[in-house]
Amino acid sequence: MRKEDALNVIYNYILGEDSILVSLRMGDGLNELHYSQLIEAMKLLTNEYKDKLEVPKKLALCFVDISNFFYFNEGIYSSEVQDRLENAVHEISQVANELFESNMDNQQ
């Protein structure tokens, strides 16, 4: 996957009309294929931007308060599915932290 492809994966699966977040809000559950592609793209960009002083603003916007989008009213998902969603948001947050921490280290 190239950098441009990785950015598009993130933009589509976080901000797009058919994003992971929209699917979750609609009660459709977590699309595991899209989720794995999202994580792969994020890891690629962590390596891509580790020596750079800046990341695209749109990329940063994708991860602002993202964990809030993974919590739902009771009854939408079973406790088993809710546990999976909590694990997913934890992994997304962890990889996002790696992406932005490496970038922040370069600015100091």
ZIHURA-V682082 format. One line per field, one symbol per residue. ss: DSSP state (a for helix, b for strand, c for the rest). phi: phi as a letter, one per 20 degrees, with the letter a starting at -180 (. if undefined). psi: psi as a letter, one per 40 degrees, with the letter a starting at -180 (. if undefined). Layout:
ss: ???
phi: ???
psi: ???
This chain:
ss: ccaaaaaaaaaaaaaccccaaaaaaccccccaaaaaaaaaaaaaaaaaacccccccaaaaaacccaaaaaccccccccaaaaaaaaaaaaaaaaaaaaaaaaaaaaac
phi: .egfffffgfgfeddffdfgffgffenenefffffffffgfffffgffdfddeccggfffggdflffffddcfgnfcffffffffffffffffffffffeffffffee
psi: hiddddddddddedeidfiddddddeeeahhdddddddddddddddddedeieiiiddddddehfdddeehiiiediidddddddddddddddddddddddddddee.
